[in-house]
Amino acid sequence: MSAAPVALELVDTHCHLDYEYEGGRTPADLVRDAAAAGVTRMLTIATEAARVPAVQKISDSFPGVFHAVGVHPHEAAKMKLEDLGLLERAAAHPKCKAIGELGLDYYYKHSPPEAQATCLEGQLELATRLGKPVVVHARDAEADLLMHLTRYAKGLASGQAPGVIHCFSGTRAFGEACLELGFHLSFSGILTFKNAEELRQAAKAAPADRILVETDSPYLAPVPHRGRKCEPYMVRNTAEKLAEVRGVSIEEIARITTANATRLFSLS
Ligand SMILES: [Zn+2]
């Protein structure tokens, strides 16, 4: 007789349900299949002001879906001054739980670094004023980003959590500095990749009360789904890897990361 399936609950803290998925799969398909895998709640993340209405509509359509509003560093050059006002109004939505994604990306440099810095600062100031955590995108810009994040985190009211470094895949020093500032680290499907030994070490060392899991779907499908578009249900594979790396059960990882996500994003 096989053991009864263990019911566990996971939160995919970072996905893009407004993007295109395989075979025209809709947000309803994604949310249903996620729930069947125990992924009962998720945060769908806006990457530019123009996407906010679509993201908000998806969030409104499903009880387990929440969202964040922000401008990704790739889109920084397109950002208009009035976009900050738009984000501020959108952030008043009851299911908007964070500002982001925001950050710096010097790997692609789709926007010039100066535009990225301006875009980032405006949003950090907004998050501070609204008392919402931020969702940070970091790629090849650790020194500059740390300067911005340090100023931001030190300017917060005591007890306010600064936010999360999404899809964490940085250096050990950067991870430790972010933890020191009070940030959470969120682990994506990269954790399952063969060449990610250094990342697995970081995931093993991070304090239990600061770890989250995410898919960043439709990107970064974890093993064994490589080559396909990622979907929120696949966060289960990342959680299993995180459990293995930390030497605990999947139930324990689900319990911890779900409690962390619920607390950080004030999820209901
Ligand atoms: Zn993302």
Residues whose N, C-alpha, C, O or C-beta is under 5 A from the ligand:
A	BS01	ZN	D216
